[in-house]
Amino acid sequence: MFCILYRAAVLMDVREYENLMDQLELLQDIHMAEAQLKEGKGIPHSEAKAEVLKRLRA
C-alpha cells in the first residue's frame, strides 16, 4: 500500500479557522468521554440530569 503525502499552505478566513478549531475541540471531548465511559467513569443519566438542573437553579 502506498501513502502519498502532500504539503500545502491553506488560506482561510478567521471564522472558518475558529469553526474548524471548535469542531476539533468537540471531537477531542467526545473521544475523551468515550474513553472515560470504557473505564467505567460514567454516571447514570438521572444523576447527570439532577446535577445539571441543580447548577441551573443556583
C-alpha positions in Angstrom: 0.0 0.0 0.0 1.3 3.4 -1.0 0.8 6.6 1.0 1.4 9.8 -0.7 1.6 12.9 1.5 1.0 16.3 0.1 2.1 19.5 1.7 0.1 22.6 1.0 -0.5 26.0 2.5 -4.1 26.7 3.0 -5.6 30.1 3.5 -8.9 30.5 5.3 -10.7 33.4 7.0 -10.7 33.7 10.7 -14.3 32.5 11.1 -13.6 29.3 9.2 -10.5 28.7 11.2 -12.3 29.2 14.5 -15.1 26.9 13.4 -12.5 24.2 12.5 -10.9 24.6 15.9 -14.3 24.3 17.6 -15.0 21.1 15.7 -11.6 19.7 16.6 -12.2 20.5 20.3 -15.6 18.9 20.2 -14.2 15.7 18.6 -11.5 15.6 21.3 -14.1 16.0 24.0 -16.1 13.1 22.5 -13.0 10.9 22.3 -12.1 11.6 25.9 -15.7 11.0 27.1 -15.8 7.7 25.2 -12.5 6.6 26.9 -13.9 7.6 30.3 -17.0 5.5 29.7 -14.9 2.5 28.7 -13.0 2.9 32.0 -16.3 2.9 33.9 -16.1 6.5 34.9 -19.6 7.4 33.6 -22.6 8.2 35.7 -26.3 7.3 35.2 -28.4 9.8 33.2 -30.6 10.5 36.1 -27.6 11.7 38.2 -26.3 13.8 35.3 -29.7 15.4 34.8 -30.0 16.2 38.5 -26.6 17.8 38.6 -27.3 19.9 35.6 -30.7 21.1 37.0 -29.0 21.8 40.3 -26.4 24.1 38.6 -29.1 25.8 36.5 -31.1 26.7 39.6 -28.1 28.0 41.5 
